Amino acid sequence: IQEADRRKLYAARAFSSLFEYLTKAMGYSSGAAQRRIEAARLMNQVPELALKIQKGDVNLSQIGIISQAVKLKESQMGKKLSAEVKREVIAEITQKTTAQTQV
C-alpha cells in the first residue's frame, strides 16, 4: 500500500485515489481501507511502526486513533508534528488496548 501510494500506482488502473483502489479493486471495506492508508502513511515517517504491527504490539485501529489525533493537533497548531513526536505517541500506546489508546 505504501508503494502504491508513493508511486500513485492506482492511477495507472484508472482509480482516482488509493482509497478508491483499495475499496473497489481490492475489496476492503471503507474503514479497513482508511486504516491501512493511515498506517502506510505513518510508516513513511516512522518506519519501525511496521515491526510493531507485525508483532501485534500496535493494531490498525490504534493507528487510526493516532492519525485522527495527529491531524487535530496539527490543525490546532498550524504546523506538522515531527516524526519524533509521532514515535513518542506510538511508544505510549504500544501493547495497550484500543480503549486505552483512546484515553
N, CA, C and O atoms as CSV, one atom per row, in Angstrom:
chain,resi,resn,atom,element,x,y,z
A,1,ILE,N,N,0.838,-1.190,0.000
A,1,ILE,CA,C,0.000,0.000,0.000
A,1,ILE,C,C,0.878,1.247,0.000
A,1,ILE,O,O,0.566,2.238,-0.660
A,2,GLN,N,N,1.990,1.186,0.755
A,2,GLN,CA,C,2.909,2.338,0.760
A,2,GLN,C,C,3.419,2.620,-0.644
A,2,GLN,O,O,3.426,3.767,-1.092
A,3,GLU,N,N,3.840,1.582,-1.327
A,3,GLU,CA,C,4.401,1.760,-2.668
A,3,GLU,C,C,3.333,2.245,-3.643
A,3,GLU,O,O,3.594,3.124,-4.464
A,4,ALA,N,N,2.149,1.684,-3.556
A,4,ALA,CA,C,1.054,2.125,-4.427
A,4,ALA,C,C,0.730,3.590,-4.185
A,4,ALA,O,O,0.429,4.330,-5.122
A,5,ASP,N,N,0.793,4.006,-2.931
A,5,ASP,CA,C,0.531,5.403,-2.587
A,5,ASP,C,C,1.658,6.300,-3.084
A,5,ASP,O,O,1.415,7.323,-3.725
A,6,ARG,N,N,2.890,5.905,-2.782
A,6,ARG,CA,C,4.045,6.727,-3.150
A,6,ARG,C,C,4.132,6.943,-4.663
A,6,ARG,O,O,4.381,8.054,-5.131
A,7,ARG,N,N,3.923,5.866,-5.412
A,7,ARG,CA,C,4.063,5.940,-6.870
A,7,ARG,C,C,2.747,6.174,-7.591
A,7,ARG,O,O,2.700,6.223,-8.820
A,8,LYS,N,N,1.673,6.319,-6.814
A,8,LYS,CA,C,0.332,6.538,-7.369
A,8,LYS,C,C,-0.028,5.460,-8.409
A,8,LYS,O,O,-0.556,5.755,-9.480
A,9,LEU,N,N,0.273,4.218,-8.058
A,9,LEU,CA,C,0.024,3.099,-8.959
A,9,LEU,C,C,-1.460,2.890,-9.238
A,9,LEU,O,O,-1.829,2.325,-10.268
A,10,TYR,N,N,-2.301,3.344,-8.328
A,10,TYR,CA,C,-3.742,3.211,-8.520
A,10,TYR,C,C,-4.213,3.998,-9.738
A,10,TYR,O,O,-5.186,3.613,-10.386
A,11,ALA,N,N,-3.530,5.097,-10.053
A,11,ALA,CA,C,-3.923,5.925,-11.195
A,11,ALA,C,C,-3.737,5.171,-12.510
A,11,ALA,O,O,-4.506,5.358,-13.452
A,12,ALA,N,N,-2.714,4.318,-12.568
A,12,ALA,CA,C,-2.473,3.522,-13.777
A,12,ALA,C,C,-3.610,2.529,-14.021
A,12,ALA,O,O,-3.789,2.034,-15.134
A,13,ARG,N,N,-4.364,2.251,-12.978
A,13,ARG,CA,C,-5.504,1.340,-13.091
A,13,ARG,C,C,-6.823,2.108,-13.149
A,13,ARG,O,O,-7.894,1.534,-12.951
A,14,ALA,N,N,-6.738,3.388,-13.416
A,14,ALA,CA,C,-7.900,4.263,-13.619
A,14,ALA,C,C,-8.707,4.523,-12.354
A,14,ALA,O,O,-9.918,4.738,-12.416
A,15,PHE,N,N,-8.030,4.502,-11.201
A,15,PHE,CA,C,-8.688,4.874,-9.952
A,15,PHE,C,C,-8.226,6.272,-9.564
A,15,PHE,O,O,-7.060,6.623,-9.742
A,16,SER,N,N,-9.146,7.062,-9.033
A,16,SER,CA,C,-8.818,8.450,-8.713
A,16,SER,C,C,-8.054,8.595,-7.400
A,16,SER,O,O,-7.434,9.630,-7.154
A,17,SER,N,N,-8.094,7.566,-6.560
A,17,SER,CA,C,-7.412,7.652,-5.275
A,17,SER,C,C,-7.024,6.257,-4.789
A,17,SER,O,O,-7.541,5.246,-5.264
A,18,LEU,N,N,-6.114,6.232,-3.844
A,18,LEU,CA,C,-5.720,4.973,-3.220
A,18,LEU,C,C,-6.919,4.362,-2.498
A,18,LEU,O,O,-7.120,3.148,-2.533
A,19,PHE,N,N,-7.702,5.197,-1.852
A,19,PHE,CA,C,-8.896,4.727,-1.151
A,19,PHE,C,C,-9.843,4.013,-2.115
A,19,PHE,O,O,-10.330,2.921,-1.822
A,20,GLU,N,N,-10.097,4.626,-3.248
A,20,GLU,CA,C,-10.985,4.023,-4.244
A,20,GLU,C,C,-10.418,2.693,-4.735
A,20,GLU,O,O,-11.161,1.727,-4.902
A,21,TYR,N,N,-9.126,2.638,-4.963
A,21,TYR,CA,C,-8.474,1.396,-5.400
A,21,TYR,C,C,-8.645,0.294,-4.353
A,21,TYR,O,O,-9.001,-0.835,-4.688
A,22,LEU,N,N,-8.391,0.626,-3.089
A,22,LEU,CA,C,-8.480,-0.382,-2.043
A,22,LEU,C,C,-9.913,-0.876,-1.824
A,22,LEU,O,O,-10.129,-2.052,-1.533
A,23,THR,N,N,-10.877,0.014,-1.964
A,23,THR,CA,C,-12.260,-0.397,-1.741
A,23,THR,C,C,-12.864,-1.102,-2.954
A,23,THR,O,O,-13.566,-2.102,-2.802
A,24,LYS,N,N,-12.599,-0.598,-4.136
A,24,LYS,CA,C,-13.236,-1.170,-5.328
A,24,LYS,C,C,-12.450,-2.329,-5.936
A,24,LYS,O,O,-13.042,-3.343,-6.304
A,25,ALA,N,N,-11.153,-2.200,-6.046
A,25,ALA,CA,C,-10.365,-3.259,-6.681
A,25,ALA,C,C,-9.930,-4.339,-5.699
A,25,ALA,O,O,-9.901,-5.521,-6.039
A,26,MET,N,N,-9.592,-3.925,-4.475
A,26,MET,CA,C,-9.064,-4.881,-3.514
A,26,MET,C,C,-10.132,-5.428,-2.565
A,26,MET,O,O,-9.888,-6.407,-1.859
A,27,GLY,N,N,-11.305,-4.809,-2.542
A,27,GLY,CA,C,-12.418,-5.325,-1.766
A,27,GLY,C,C,-12.424,-4.997,-0.286
A,27,GLY,O,O,-13.181,-5.604,0.472
A,28,TYR,N,N,-11.597,-4.052,0.146
A,28,TYR,CA,C,-11.610,-3.647,1.551
A,28,TYR,C,C,-12.851,-2.821,1.843
A,28,TYR,O,O,-13.358,-2.118,0.969
A,29,SER,N,N,-13.335,-2.906,3.063
A,29,SER,CA,C,-14.413,-2.016,3.484
A,29,SER,C,C,-13.823,-0.606,3.588
A,29,SER,O,O,-12.604,-0.438,3.584
A,30,SER,N,N,-14.677,0.386,3.678
A,30,SER,CA,C,-14.207,1.772,3.788
A,30,SER,C,C,-13.301,1.958,5.000
A,30,SER,O,O,-12.232,2.559,4.894
A,31,GLY,N,N,-13.727,1.444,6.147
A,31,GLY,CA,C,-12.940,1.582,7.370
A,31,GLY,C,C,-11.609,0.867,7.284
A,31,GLY,O,O,-10.582,1.411,7.690
A,32,ALA,N,N,-11.615,-0.357,6.756
A,32,ALA,CA,C,-10.378,-1.130,6.637
A,32,ALA,C,C,-9.402,-0.448,5.677
A,32,ALA,O,O,-8.199,-0.407,5.935
A,33,ALA,N,N,-9.914,0.076,4.591
A,33,ALA,CA,C,-9.062,0.774,3.627
A,33,ALA,C,C,-8.441,2.013,4.263
A,33,ALA,O,O,-7.243,2.257,4.117
A,34,GLN,N,N,-9.255,2.793,4.967
A,34,GLN,CA,C,-8.755,4.020,5.599
A,34,GLN,C,C,-7.683,3.712,6.638
A,34,GLN,O,O,-6.665,4.401,6.708
A,35,ARG,N,N,-7.914,2.665,7.453
A,35,ARG,CA,C,-6.920,2.296,8.469
A,35,ARG,C,C,-5.601,1.888,7.826
A,35,ARG,O,O,-4.533,2.229,8.334
A,36,ARG,N,N,-5.664,1.171,6.730
A,36,ARG,CA,C,-4.442,0.741,6.048
A,36,ARG,C,C,-3.706,1.913,5.408
A,36,ARG,O,O,-2.476,1.966,5.430
A,37,ILE,N,N,-4.440,2.829,4.854
A,37,ILE,CA,C,-3.816,4.031,4.276
A,37,ILE,C,C,-3.134,4.835,5.371
A,37,ILE,O,O,-1.994,5.271,5.208
A,38,GLU,N,N,-3.829,5.034,6.486
A,38,GLU,CA,C,-3.237,5.786,7.598
A,38,GLU,C,C,-1.977,5.104,8.114
A,38,GLU,O,O,-0.985,5.773,8.405
A,39,ALA,N,N,-2.007,3.779,8.229
A,39,ALA,CA,C,-0.830,3.039,8.687
A,39,ALA,C,C,0.321,3.186,7.702
A,39,ALA,O,O,1.459,3.421,8.107
A,40,ALA,N,N,0.034,3.050,6.420
A,40,ALA,CA,C,1.083,3.170,5.400
A,40,ALA,C,C,1.724,4.552,5.431
A,40,ALA,O,O,2.945,4.674,5.329
A,41,ARG,N,N,0.925,5.571,5.567
A,41,ARG,CA,C,1.455,6.937,5.579
A,41,ARG,C,C,2.223,7.235,6.859
A,41,ARG,O,O,3.223,7.952,6.825
A,42,LEU,N,N,1.775,6.702,7.977
A,42,LEU,CA,C,2.508,6.893,9.223
A,42,LEU,C,C,3.830,6.126,9.186
A,42,LEU,O,O,4.831,6.588,9.734
A,43,MET,N,N,3.837,4.958,8.544
A,43,MET,CA,C,5.078,4.188,8.413
A,43,MET,C,C,6.116,4.910,7.555
A,43,MET,O,O,7.315,4.672,7.699
A,44,ASN,N,N,5.665,5.784,6.672
A,44,ASN,CA,C,6.624,6.575,5.888
A,44,ASN,C,C,7.467,7.451,6.807
A,44,ASN,O,O,8.651,7.665,6.548
A,45,GLN,N,N,6.867,7.954,7.870
A,45,GLN,CA,C,7.577,8.822,8.805
A,45,GLN,C,C,8.195,8.046,9.961
A,45,GLN,O,O,9.211,8.461,10.518
A,46,VAL,N,N,7.593,6.938,10.317
A,46,VAL,CA,C,8.061,6.128,11.449
A,46,VAL,C,C,8.162,4.671,10.963
A,46,VAL,O,O,7.279,3.861,11.246
A,47,PRO,N,N,9.227,4.344,10.239
A,47,PRO,CA,C,9.344,3.016,9.631
A,47,PRO,C,C,9.274,1.847,10.615
A,47,PRO,O,O,8.806,0.765,10.259
A,48,GLU,N,N,9.731,2.056,11.836
A,48,GLU,CA,C,9.713,0.971,12.819
A,48,GLU,C,C,8.292,0.563,13.224
A,48,GLU,O,O,8.103,-0.462,13.880
A,49,LEU,N,N,7.316,1.348,12.842
A,49,LEU,CA,C,5.922,1.007,13.111
A,49,LEU,C,C,5.548,-0.314,12.446
A,49,LEU,O,O,4.740,-1.067,12.990
A,50,ALA,N,N,6.110,-0.604,11.301
A,50,ALA,CA,C,5.797,-1.851,10.593
A,50,ALA,C,C,6.075,-3.066,11.470
A,50,ALA,O,O,5.262,-3.989,11.522
A,51,LEU,N,N,7.193,-3.077,12.148
A,51,LEU,CA,C,7.548,-4.188,13.024
A,51,LEU,C,C,6.583,-4.278,14.208
A,51,LEU,O,O,6.207,-5.377,14.616
A,52,LYS,N,N,6.186,-3.148,14.753
A,52,LYS,CA,C,5.240,-3.141,15.874
A,52,LYS,C,C,3.893,-3.730,15.442
A,52,LYS,O,O,3.242,-4.431,16.217
A,53,ILE,N,N,3.485,-3.448,14.225
A,53,ILE,CA,C,2.238,-4.004,13.706
A,53,ILE,C,C,2.400,-5.519,13.513
A,53,ILE,O,O,1.539,-6.301,13.918
A,54,GLN,N,N,3.500,-5.916,12.898
A,54,GLN,CA,C,3.745,-7.343,12.661
A,54,GLN,C,C,3.786,-8.134,13.957
A,54,GLN,O,O,3.288,-9.259,14.015
A,55,LYS,N,N,4.369,-7.562,14.986
A,55,LYS,CA,C,4.481,-8.245,16.278
A,55,LYS,C,C,3.178,-8.214,17.071
A,55,LYS,O,O,3.035,-8.930,18.062
A,56,GLY,N,N,2.233,-7.390,16.637
A,56,GLY,CA,C,0.971,-7.275,17.346
A,56,GLY,C,C,1.009,-6.305,18.510
A,56,GLY,O,O,0.096,-6.280,19.335
A,57,ASP,N,N,2.075,-5.499,18.578
A,57,ASP,CA,C,2.197,-4.511,19.647
A,57,ASP,C,C,1.274,-3.315,19.439
A,57,ASP,O,O,0.911,-2.631,20.396
A,58,VAL,N,N,0.899,-3.065,18.194
A,58,VAL,CA,C,0.018,-1.962,17.808
A,58,VAL,C,C,-0.912,-2.501,16.728
A,58,VAL,O,O,-0.480,-3.274,15.873
A,59,ASN,N,N,-2.172,-2.106,16.754
A,59,ASN,CA,C,-3.087,-2.565,15.697
A,59,ASN,C,C,-3.572,-1.386,14.851
A,59,ASN,O,O,-3.345,-0.223,15.184
A,60,LEU,N,N,-4.240,-1.718,13.758
A,60,LEU,CA,C,-4.673,-0.684,12.823
A,60,LEU,C,C,-5.711,0.263,13.424
A,60,LEU,O,O,-5.763,1.436,13.052
A,61,SER,N,N,-6.523,-0.225,14.333
A,61,SER,CA,C,-7.496,0.667,14.988
A,61,SER,C,C,-6.775,1.724,15.810
A,61,SER,O,O,-7.174,2.889,15.823
A,62,GLN,N,N,-5.714,1.315,16.495
A,62,GLN,CA,C,-4.926,2.277,17.269
A,62,GLN,C,C,-4.285,3.310,16.349
A,62,GLN,O,O,-4.231,4.495,16.678
A,63,ILE,N,N,-3.808,2.864,15.213
A,63,ILE,CA,C,-3.183,3.797,14.274
A,63,ILE,C,C,-4.205,4.802,13.763
A,63,ILE,O,O,-3.881,5.973,13.567
A,64,GLY,N,N,-5.430,4.354,13.548
A,64,GLY,CA,C,-6.493,5.278,13.152
A,64,GLY,C,C,-6.744,6.342,14.206
A,64,GLY,O,O,-6.944,7.513,13.885
A,65,ILE,N,N,-6.731,5.927,15.465
A,65,ILE,CA,C,-6.919,6.879,16.574
A,65,ILE,C,C,-5.774,7.882,16.598
A,65,ILE,O,O,-5.997,9.084,16.741
A,66,ILE,N,N,-4.559,7.389,16.459
A,66,ILE,CA,C,-3.375,8.256,16.448
A,66,ILE,C,C,-3.457,9.239,15.281
A,66,ILE,O,O,-3.209,10.433,15.448
A,67,SER,N,N,-3.802,8.734,14.110
A,67,SER,CA,C,-3.861,9.586,12.916
A,67,SER,C,C,-4.861,10.722,13.095
A,67,SER,O,O,-4.578,11.863,12.729
A,68,GLN,N,N,-6.023,10.416,13.655
A,68,GLN,CA,C,-7.026,11.458,13.890
A,68,GLN,C,C,-6.524,12.480,14.897
A,68,GLN,O,O,-6.723,13.681,14.715
A,69,ALA,N,N,-5.874,12.014,15.955
A,69,ALA,CA,C,-5.352,12.920,16.975
A,69,ALA,C,C,-4.249,13.810,16.408
A,69,ALA,O,O,-4.180,14.999,16.717
A,70,VAL,N,N,-3.394,13.229,15.584
A,70,VAL,CA,C,-2.310,13.998,14.968
A,70,VAL,C,C,-2.884,15.077,14.058
A,70,VAL,O,O,-2.449,16.228,14.105
A,71,LYS,N,N,-3.862,14.710,13.228
A,71,LYS,CA,C,-4.481,15.694,12.334
A,71,LYS,C,C,-5.109,16.841,13.121
A,71,LYS,O,O,-4.971,18.006,12.750
A,72,LEU,N,N,-5.796,16.506,14.202
A,72,LEU,CA,C,-6.418,17.537,15.038
A,72,LEU,C,C,-5.360,18.452,15.640
A,72,LEU,O,O,-5.497,19.674,15.586
A,73,LYS,N,N,-4.312,17.880,16.211
A,73,LYS,CA,C,-3.252,18.670,16.836
A,73,LYS,C,C,-2.556,19.555,15.803
A,73,LYS,O,O,-2.281,20.724,16.074
A,74,GLU,N,N,-2.273,19.007,14.626
A,74,GLU,CA,C,-1.622,19.798,13.577
A,74,GLU,C,C,-2.520,20.950,13.126
A,74,GLU,O,O,-2.038,22.046,12.840
A,75,SER,N,N,-3.808,20.698,13.066
A,75,SER,CA,C,-4.753,21.753,12.695
A,75,SER,C,C,-4.770,22.858,13.750
A,75,SER,O,O,-4.801,24.042,13.417
A,76,GLN,N,N,-4.751,22.469,15.006
A,76,GLN,CA,C,-4.750,23.444,16.095
A,76,GLN,C,C,-3.457,24.250,16.129
A,76,GLN,O,O,-3.477,25.455,16.378
A,77,MET,N,N,-2.340,23.583,15.880
A,77,MET,CA,C,-1.027,24.240,15.952
A,77,MET,C,C,-0.675,24.996,14.677
A,77,MET,O,O,0.134,25.924,14.700
A,78,GLY,N,N,-1.282,24.599,13.573
A,78,GLY,CA,C,-0.965,25.222,12.298
A,78,GLY,C,C,0.362,24.769,11.718
A,78,GLY,O,O,0.925,25.437,10.851
A,79,LYS,N,N,0.865,23.635,12.195
A,79,LYS,CA,C,2.103,23.079,11.649
A,79,LYS,C,C,2.115,21.575,11.864
A,79,LYS,O,O,1.355,21.045,12.674
A,80,LYS,N,N,2.984,20.896,11.131
A,80,LYS,CA,C,3.102,19.443,11.204
A,80,LYS,C,C,3.861,19.015,12.448
A,80,LYS,O,O,4.801,19.685,12.876
A,81,LEU,N,N,3.446,17.895,13.024
A,81,LEU,CA,C,4.186,17.312,14.138
A,81,LEU,C,C,5.397,16.552,13.589
A,81,LEU,O,O,5.340,15.992,12.494
A,82,SER,N,N,6.455,16.537,14.331
A,82,SER,CA,C,7.672,15.855,13.897
A,82,SER,C,C,7.510,14.342,13.999
A,82,SER,O,O,6.642,13.843,14.716
A,83,ALA,N,N,8.349,13.630,13.279
A,83,ALA,CA,C,8.364,12.173,13.351
A,83,ALA,C,C,8.696,11.726,14.772
A,83,ALA,O,O,8.196,10.699,15.230
A,84,GLU,N,N,9.526,12.479,15.465
A,84,GLU,CA,C,9.898,12.117,16.838
A,84,GLU,C,C,8.694,12.172,17.767
A,84,GLU,O,O,8.532,11.295,18.615
A,85,VAL,N,N,7.853,13.176,17.624
A,85,VAL,CA,C,6.641,13.270,18.437
A,85,VAL,C,C,5.736,12.076,18.132
A,85,VAL,O,O,5.152,11.489,19.043
A,86,LYS,N,N,5.621,11.725,16.872
A,86,LYS,CA,C,4.795,10.581,16.485
A,86,LYS,C,C,5.364,9.291,17.060
A,86,LYS,O,O,4.603,8.425,17.492
A,87,ARG,N,N,6.678,9.147,17.074
A,87,ARG,CA,C,7.319,7.980,17.695
A,87,ARG,C,C,6.963,7.890,19.177
A,87,ARG,O,O,6.675,6.810,19.694
A,88,GLU,N,N,6.987,9.025,19.843
A,88,GLU,CA,C,6.664,9.058,21.273
A,88,GLU,C,C,5.219,8.622,21.524
A,88,GLU,O,O,4.941,7.887,22.472
A,89,VAL,N,N,4.320,9.072,20.681
A,89,VAL,CA,C,2.915,8.692,20.823
A,89,VAL,C,C,2.758,7.188,20.579
A,89,VAL,O,O,2.036,6.508,21.309
A,90,ILE,N,N,3.424,6.683,19.568
A,90,ILE,CA,C,3.363,5.247,19.277
A,90,ILE,C,C,3.929,4.446,20.445
A,90,ILE,O,O,3.374,3.410,20.814
A,91,ALA,N,N,5.012,4.911,21.019
A,91,ALA,CA,C,5.594,4.221,22.178
A,91,ALA,C,C,4.606,4.194,23.334
A,91,ALA,O,O,4.531,3.204,24.061
A,92,GLU,N,N,3.848,5.269,23.510
A,92,GLU,CA,C,2.866,5.350,24.594
A,92,GLU,C,C,1.741,4.325,24.447
A,92,GLU,O,O,1.227,3.824,25.446
A,93,ILE,N,N,1.360,4.013,23.218
A,93,ILE,CA,C,0.218,3.122,23.009
A,93,ILE,C,C,0.636,1.679,22.717
A,93,ILE,O,O,-0.218,0.802,22.588
A,94,THR,N,N,1.921,1.435,22.615
A,94,THR,CA,C,2.403,0.081,22.340
A,94,THR,C,C,1.948,-0.872,23.433
A,94,THR,O,O,2.091,-0.595,24.623
A,95,GLN,N,N,1.397,-1.998,23.002
A,95,GLN,CA,C,0.891,-3.068,23.871
A,95,GLN,C,C,-0.271,-2.623,24.764
A,95,GLN,O,O,-0.484,-3.173,25.845
A,96,LYS,N,N,-1.006,-1.636,24.300
A,96,LYS,CA,C,-2.218,-1.215,25.011
A,96,LYS,C,C,-3.420,-1.592,24.174
A,96,LYS,O,O,-3.302,-1.870,22.981
A,97,THR,N,N,-4.562,-1.600,24.803
A,97,THR,CA,C,-5.797,-1.902,24.075
A,97,THR,C,C,-6.254,-0.668,23.294
A,97,THR,O,O,-5.753,0.439,23.490
A,98,THR,N,N,-7.206,-0.893,22.418
A,98,THR,CA,C,-7.771,0.223,21.670
A,98,THR,C,C,-8.443,1.209,22.629
A,98,THR,O,O,-8.332,2.422,22.451
A,99,ALA,N,N,-9.130,0.697,23.634
A,99,ALA,CA,C,-9.778,1.566,24.621
A,99,ALA,C,C,-8.755,2.395,25.370
A,99,ALA,O,O,-8.969,3.586,25.594
A,100,GLN,N,N,-7.651,1.788,25.760
A,100,GLN,CA,C,-6.588,2.518,26.453
A,100,GLN,C,C,-5.978,3.569,25.526
A,100,GLN,O,O,-5.614,4.654,25.980
A,101,THR,N,N,-5.865,3.266,24.264
A,101,THR,CA,C,-5.323,4.206,23.287
A,101,THR,C,C,-6.240,5.420,23.141
A,101,THR,O,O,-5.760,6.545,23.004
A,102,GLN,N,N,-7.540,5.201,23.170
A,102,GLN,CA,C,-8.487,6.306,23.059
A,102,GLN,C,C,-8.344,7.289,24.207
A,102,GLN,O,O,-8.524,8.492,24.019
A,103,VAL,N,N,-8.028,6.799,25.379
A,103,VAL,CA,C,-7.854,7.664,26.544
A,103,VAL,C,C,-6.638,8.526,26.315
A,103,VAL,O,O,-6.290,9.342,27.169
